[in-house]
Amino acid sequence: MKYLVLLCDGMSDYPLKQLNGKTPMEVAKKTMMNSLSEKSIVGLVKTVPDNMKPGSDIANMSVMGFDPLKYYTGRSPLEALSLGLSLDDSDVTLRCNLVTLSDDANYEDKKMVDYCGGDISSEDAEILIEAINDAFKNDIFEFFNGVSYRHCLVWKNGTTDLSNMTPPHDISGKTIKEYLSENENAKPLIDMMKKSFSILDNHPINQKRAAEGKNKANSIWLWGEGKKTVLPDFENLYKMKSSVISAVDLLKGIAQGANMRHPDVENATGYIDTNFVGKAECALDELKNHSDYVYLHFEAPDECGHRGELENKIKSIEIIDKTVLTYLKENMDKIFEDYKIMILPDHPTPIEIKTHASDPVPYLIYQKSKNIKSNIKNFNESSAKTADNFVESGVDLMKKLLEED
């Protein structure tokens, strides 16, 4: 049996006035998803455990079958794995975003203009992170370059008792003062954030960006603290070879930690300009030649939700359906005698709040050899609820995917 999980990050949403009370999933032209939903098990799944934050880290671990209540130690350590960093048990890592802050005189009065620093390129970001290391690197702190605006700080013998290290995508457009931790342990981190503005705002890279009409990546923003993560080997746990295909360090880190294949795809960006075709082709190649289970992750709906880009969120769902799912379904029908496809978001990223929510999300599980009639003609949040196939956790959903019907 072959298994394809198509994870559309943040695809779920709330009904919107602009869409006459419908969600982006409801109005998107997604012919293949809707066709599969008529022949699939459809329902809702709770991917985020109670008392845990609805981050992509927790939700994706859950959907992959790794119980976050057992294995989760923070977001940044997972991303550190993708960068190949060797961590000591006493190390603390933090995600380091390159962000755009407003030009108000006092740092505390600045607003979070852009949590992704104007979609800065990895090449430009590397230069800026080098400048940050020149200023702050010592025996305690060191910054490591990642992809685009996503980077990592390693803090030797650090602590996770920091309080209020807020994800920047949660405070778009807001004044940052109340989101700067006043915890004494966080003081050196906040100090570096403040000093980074004077280092980066007039850096030649940012002067060039400003001249081109782009947002400056003029400050670092530290969050997502955690200690070394140890995940179980996926093949040992689920008795099959596996691959993860994603543009983002978080998913690659989970794959690295669980000894899953994680091939790179050229021009995969984590946004709506990503290489959809290349990722689909890579997924098929992995299924044909390397793995029984492929986790194909698309970040675009989530990024569009964070940015409040309604049209792009709908467009991203439509591209995934037409360019990715249709291609894979048609080719998998030709190649494999039997297979299963599971489609779902990890969590909602509603347009109206521009951040993650903990609501259960819709899922469908299609199997080529099974003649299922669900009567669900449009795969979305409300139709999945009517199907009355509620699953208590992502780990239970993984079991449901793998069970023999």
C-alpha positions as CSV (number, residue, x, y, z in Angstrom):
1,M,0.0,0.0,0.0
2,K,1.1,3.5,-0.8
3,Y,0.1,6.5,1.3
4,L,0.0,10.2,0.3
5,V,-0.7,12.9,2.9
6,L,-1.5,16.2,1.2
7,L,-1.1,18.7,4.0
8,C,-2.5,22.2,3.0
9,D,-1.1,24.3,5.9
10,G,-3.7,26.7,7.3
11,M,-6.3,26.0,4.6
12,S,-9.2,25.9,7.0
13,D,-10.9,29.2,7.8
14,Y,-14.0,30.9,9.2
15,P,-17.0,32.1,7.2
16,L,-16.4,35.5,5.8
17,K,-18.8,38.4,4.9
18,Q,-16.7,38.9,1.7
19,L,-17.7,35.4,0.6
20,N,-21.4,35.7,1.7
21,G,-20.8,33.6,4.8
22,K,-18.7,31.0,3.1
23,T,-15.0,30.0,3.7
24,P,-12.2,29.9,1.2
25,M,-12.4,26.1,1.1
26,E,-16.1,26.4,0.2
27,V,-15.7,28.8,-2.7
28,A,-12.4,27.6,-4.1
29,K,-12.7,25.7,-7.4
30,K,-11.2,22.4,-6.3
31,T,-12.7,19.8,-8.7
32,M,-10.5,16.9,-7.6
33,M,-10.8,17.4,-3.9
34,N,-14.6,17.6,-4.2
35,S,-14.6,14.5,-6.5
36,L,-12.6,12.5,-4.0
37,S,-14.7,13.7,-1.1
38,E,-17.7,11.9,-2.6
39,K,-15.8,8.6,-2.4
40,S,-13.9,9.1,0.8
41,I,-14.2,9.0,4.6
42,V,-14.7,12.6,5.5
43,G,-14.7,14.2,9.0
44,L,-13.1,16.6,11.4
45,V,-10.0,16.0,13.4
46,K,-8.6,17.8,16.4
47,T,-4.9,18.2,15.6
48,V,-4.0,20.5,18.6
49,P,-4.3,19.0,22.1
50,D,-6.0,21.0,24.8
51,N,-3.7,23.5,26.6
52,M,-1.2,23.5,23.7
53,K,-0.8,26.4,21.2
54,P,-2.1,25.9,17.6
55,G,1.3,26.1,16.0
56,S,2.3,24.3,12.8
57,D,4.9,22.5,14.8
58,I,2.4,20.8,17.2
59,A,-0.3,20.3,14.5
60,N,2.1,18.7,11.9
61,M,3.7,16.5,14.5
62,S,0.2,15.3,15.5
63,V,-0.9,14.6,11.9
64,M,2.4,12.7,11.2
65,G,1.6,10.4,14.2
66,F,4.1,11.8,16.7
67,D,2.2,12.6,19.9
68,P,3.1,16.3,20.8
69,L,2.2,15.7,24.4
70,K,5.0,13.2,24.5
71,Y,7.6,14.6,22.1
72,Y,7.2,18.3,21.7
73,T,10.0,20.5,23.3
74,G,9.5,23.7,21.3
75,R,9.4,24.8,17.7
76,S,13.0,26.1,17.2
77,P,14.7,22.8,18.1
78,L,12.9,21.1,15.2
79,E,14.1,23.8,12.8
80,A,17.6,23.4,14.3
81,L,17.5,19.8,13.2
82,S,16.9,20.8,9.6
83,L,20.0,23.0,9.7
84,G,22.1,20.0,10.9
85,L,22.9,21.6,14.2
86,S,24.3,19.4,16.9
87,L,22.8,20.5,20.2
88,D,23.8,19.7,23.8
89,D,21.1,18.8,26.2
90,S,21.6,22.2,28.0
91,D,21.3,24.3,24.8
92,V,18.2,26.4,24.1
93,T,17.3,27.4,20.6
94,L,15.0,30.1,19.4
95,R,13.6,30.9,16.0
96,C,15.0,34.2,14.7
97,N,12.8,35.9,12.2
98,L,14.1,38.8,10.1
99,V,11.1,41.2,10.4
100,T,10.1,44.7,9.2
101,L,9.4,47.1,12.0
102,S,8.1,50.7,11.6
103,D,10.5,53.6,11.9
104,D,9.2,55.0,15.2
105,A,12.0,56.4,17.3
106,N,11.7,54.2,20.3
107,Y,11.9,50.4,19.7
108,E,9.0,49.7,22.0
109,D,6.8,52.0,19.9
110,K,7.5,50.3,16.6
111,K,4.8,48.3,14.9
112,M,5.2,44.8,13.3
113,V,4.9,45.8,9.7
114,D,6.0,42.5,8.2
115,Y,6.8,39.3,10.0
116,C,8.7,37.9,7.0
117,G,10.9,40.9,6.2
118,G,9.5,41.5,2.8
119,D,10.0,37.9,1.8
120,I,13.7,38.5,1.8
121,S,15.8,36.1,-0.2
122,S,18.0,33.5,1.5
123,E,21.0,35.0,-0.2
124,D,20.3,38.5,1.3
125,A,19.3,37.1,4.6
126,E,22.6,35.2,4.9
127,I,24.5,38.5,4.7
128,L,22.2,40.1,7.4
129,I,22.6,37.1,9.7
130,E,26.4,37.4,9.3
131,A,26.2,41.0,10.4
132,I,24.1,39.9,13.4
133,N,26.7,37.3,14.3
134,D,29.5,39.9,14.0
135,A,27.7,41.9,16.6
136,F,26.5,39.3,19.0
137,K,28.3,36.0,18.5
138,N,30.2,34.8,21.6
139,D,30.6,31.7,23.7
140,I,26.9,31.9,24.7
141,F,25.0,33.0,21.6
142,E,25.4,32.1,18.0
143,F,23.0,32.7,15.0
144,F,22.6,30.2,12.2
145,N,21.3,31.0,8.7
146,G,18.2,29.3,7.5
147,V,15.8,29.9,4.6
148,S,14.4,33.4,3.7
149,Y,13.3,35.1,6.9
150,R,13.6,32.0,9.1
151,H,16.8,31.6,11.1
152,C,18.0,30.1,14.4
153,L,19.7,31.3,17.6
154,V,21.5,28.7,19.8
155,W,21.9,29.8,23.4
156,K,24.4,27.8,25.4
157,N,23.2,26.7,28.8
158,G,20.1,28.8,28.2
159,T,16.6,28.6,29.7
160,T,13.1,28.3,28.3
161,D,11.7,30.3,31.3
162,L,11.3,33.5,29.2
163,S,7.6,34.5,29.2
164,N,5.9,36.2,26.2
165,M,8.3,35.5,23.4
166,T,5.5,36.1,20.9
167,P,5.4,34.7,17.3
168,P,5.7,37.8,15.0
169,H,2.9,36.5,12.7
170,D,0.5,36.8,15.7
171,I,1.0,40.6,16.0
172,S,1.0,41.9,12.4
173,G,0.2,45.7,12.5
174,K,0.4,45.9,16.2
175,T,2.7,48.0,18.4
176,I,5.3,45.6,19.8
177,K,5.7,47.0,23.3
178,E,3.4,44.6,25.1
179,Y,4.9,41.7,23.2
180,L,8.4,42.2,24.5
181,S,9.1,39.9,27.4
182,E,9.9,41.6,30.7
183,N,11.2,38.3,32.2
184,E,14.7,38.8,33.6
185,N,15.9,35.7,31.8
186,A,14.8,37.2,28.5
187,K,16.7,40.5,29.0
188,P,19.7,39.6,26.9
189,L,17.4,38.4,24.1
190,I,15.3,41.5,24.1
191,D,18.5,43.6,24.2
192,M,19.8,41.9,21.1
193,M,16.5,42.5,19.3
194,K,16.6,46.2,20.2
195,K,20.3,46.6,19.1
196,S,19.7,44.7,15.9
197,F,17.5,47.5,14.5
198,S,20.5,49.9,14.4
199,I,22.6,47.2,12.8
200,L,20.1,46.2,10.1
201,D,18.0,49.3,9.3
202,N,20.8,51.1,7.4
203,H,22.6,48.0,6.2
204,P,23.5,48.1,2.4
205,I,21.2,45.2,1.8
206,N,18.2,47.1,3.3
207,Q,19.2,50.4,1.6
208,K,19.0,48.5,-1.7
209,R,15.6,47.0,-0.7
210,A,14.2,50.3,0.2
211,A,15.3,51.8,-3.1
212,E,13.5,49.0,-4.8
213,G,10.3,49.6,-2.9
214,K,10.7,46.5,-0.8
215,N,10.2,46.2,3.0
216,K,13.5,46.3,4.9
217,A,14.4,43.3,7.0
218,N,15.4,45.7,9.8
219,S,15.2,43.7,13.0
220,I,15.6,40.2,14.4
221,W,12.6,38.8,16.4
222,L,13.3,35.9,18.7
223,W,10.6,33.3,19.7
224,G,9.7,29.6,19.7
225,E,12.2,28.7,22.4
226,G,12.9,25.0,23.2
227,K,15.4,22.4,24.1
228,K,16.7,19.4,22.1
229,T,14.0,17.3,20.5
230,V,14.3,13.5,20.3
231,L,11.7,11.9,17.9
232,P,11.2,8.2,17.3
233,D,12.3,6.7,14.0
234,F,9.3,6.8,11.7
235,E,10.1,3.4,10.0
236,N,10.4,1.7,13.4
237,L,7.2,3.2,14.6
238,Y,5.0,2.7,11.6
239,K,6.9,-0.1,9.7
240,M,7.3,1.7,6.4
241,K,9.7,4.0,4.6
242,S,8.7,7.6,4.4
243,S,9.4,11.0,2.9
244,V,8.6,14.6,3.7
245,I,8.4,17.2,1.0
246,S,8.3,20.8,2.2
247,A,9.9,24.2,1.7
248,V,10.1,25.1,5.4
249,D,12.7,24.2,7.9
250,L,10.1,23.1,10.5
251,L,8.9,20.1,8.4
252,K,12.4,19.2,7.3
253,G,13.5,19.2,10.9
254,I,10.7,16.8,11.9
255,A,11.8,14.6,9.0
256,Q,15.4,14.8,10.0
257,G,14.6,13.9,13.6
258,A,12.5,10.9,12.6
259,N,14.9,9.7,10.0
260,M,12.5,10.4,7.1
261,R,13.7,11.3,3.7
262,H,13.4,15.0,2.9
263,P,14.5,15.8,-0.6
264,D,14.9,19.5,-1.6
265,V,12.8,20.9,-4.5
266,E,14.3,23.7,-6.5
267,N,12.4,27.0,-6.1
268,A,10.2,25.7,-3.3
269,T,9.5,28.9,-1.3
270,G,6.7,28.2,1.2
271,Y,4.5,30.8,-0.4
272,I,2.1,31.0,-3.4
273,D,5.1,31.5,-5.7
274,T,6.4,28.0,-4.8
275,N,7.3,25.3,-7.3
276,F,4.0,23.4,-7.1
277,V,4.8,21.3,-10.2
278,G,8.2,20.4,-8.9
279,K,6.9,19.3,-5.5
280,A,4.2,17.2,-7.1
281,E,6.7,15.5,-9.3
282,C,9.0,14.9,-6.3
283,A,6.2,13.3,-4.4
284,L,5.4,10.9,-7.2
285,D,9.1,10.0,-7.5
286,E,9.4,9.3,-3.8
287,L,6.3,7.0,-3.9
288,K,7.6,5.2,-6.9
289,N,11.2,4.7,-5.9
290,H,11.8,5.3,-2.2
291,S,8.9,5.4,0.2
292,D,5.5,3.9,1.0
293,Y,4.4,7.1,2.9
294,V,4.9,10.6,1.5
295,Y,3.9,13.7,3.5
296,L,3.5,16.5,0.9
297,H,3.3,19.9,2.7
298,F,2.3,23.2,1.2
299,E,2.7,26.4,3.3
300,A,1.0,28.8,0.9
301,P,-2.6,28.8,2.4
302,D,-1.1,29.5,5.8
303,E,1.1,32.4,4.6
304,C,-1.9,33.9,2.8
305,G,-4.0,33.6,5.9
306,H,-1.3,35.4,8.0
307,R,-1.1,38.2,5.5
308,G,-4.9,38.6,5.2
309,E,-4.7,37.8,1.4
310,L,-8.1,36.3,0.7
311,E,-7.8,36.1,-3.0
312,N,-4.4,34.4,-2.8
313,K,-5.6,32.0,-0.2
314,I,-8.4,30.8,-2.5
315,K,-6.0,30.8,-5.4
316,S,-3.4,28.6,-3.5
317,I,-6.1,26.0,-2.7
318,E,-7.1,26.0,-6.4
319,I,-3.5,25.5,-7.6
320,I,-2.9,22.7,-5.1
321,D,-6.1,21.0,-6.4
322,K,-5.5,21.4,-10.1
323,T,-1.7,21.3,-10.4
324,V,-0.7,19.0,-7.6
325,L,-3.6,16.7,-6.6
326,T,-5.0,16.1,-10.1
327,Y,-1.5,15.3,-11.4
328,L,-0.8,12.8,-8.5
329,K,-4.2,11.1,-8.7
330,E,-4.0,10.5,-12.4
331,N,-0.5,9.1,-12.2
332,M,-1.0,7.1,-9.0
333,D,-4.0,5.4,-10.7
334,K,-1.7,4.3,-13.5
335,I,1.2,3.1,-11.4
336,F,-0.2,1.6,-8.2
337,E,-2.7,-1.2,-7.7
338,D,-3.9,0.4,-4.5
339,Y,-3.1,3.5,-2.5
340,K,-4.6,6.0,0.0
341,I,-4.7,9.8,-0.2
342,M,-5.4,11.8,3.0
343,I,-6.0,15.6,2.6
344,L,-6.3,18.1,5.4
345,P,-4.9,21.3,6.8
346,D,-2.9,21.2,10.0
347,H,-4.9,24.0,11.7
348,P,-7.1,26.9,10.6
349,T,-5.4,30.2,9.8
350,P,-8.4,32.5,9.5
351,I,-8.2,35.6,7.3
352,E,-10.0,37.7,9.9
353,I,-7.5,37.1,12.7
354,K,-4.4,36.5,10.6
355,T,-3.1,33.8,13.0
356,H,-3.6,30.2,13.9
357,A,-6.7,28.8,15.6
358,S,-7.3,25.5,17.5
359,D,-10.6,24.5,15.8
360,P,-10.8,21.0,14.5
361,V,-10.1,20.7,10.8
362,P,-11.6,18.8,7.9
363,Y,-10.0,15.7,6.6
364,L,-10.7,13.1,3.9
365,I,-9.2,9.7,3.4
366,Y,-9.6,8.2,-0.1
367,Q,-8.7,4.6,-1.0
368,K,-8.5,3.5,-4.7
369,S,-9.8,0.0,-4.1
370,K,-12.8,1.0,-1.8
371,N,-16.2,1.9,-3.1
372,I,-17.3,4.5,-0.6
373,K,-20.2,6.9,-1.0
374,S,-20.0,9.8,1.4
375,N,-22.6,12.2,-0.2
376,I,-20.1,15.0,0.5
377,K,-19.9,17.0,-2.7
378,N,-17.8,19.9,-1.5
379,F,-14.9,19.2,0.9
380,N,-14.9,22.0,3.5
381,E,-15.3,22.7,7.2
382,S,-19.1,22.6,7.4
383,S,-19.6,19.5,5.2
384,A,-16.9,17.6,7.2
385,K,-18.8,18.4,10.4
386,T,-22.0,16.9,9.0
387,A,-20.2,13.7,8.1
388,D,-20.0,12.8,11.8
389,N,-16.6,11.2,11.7
390,F,-14.8,13.1,14.4
391,V,-11.3,12.0,15.3
392,E,-9.9,13.0,18.7
393,S,-6.3,13.6,17.7
394,G,-3.8,13.6,14.8
395,V,-2.2,10.5,16.2
396,D,-5.6,8.7,16.0
397,L,-6.0,10.0,12.5
398,M,-2.7,8.4,11.5
399,K,-4.0,5.1,12.9
400,K,-7.2,5.6,10.9
401,L,-5.2,6.2,7.7
402,L,-3.2,3.0,8.2
403,E,-6.0,0.7,9.4
404,E,-7.2,-2.1,7.1
405,D,-10.8,-1.5,6.2
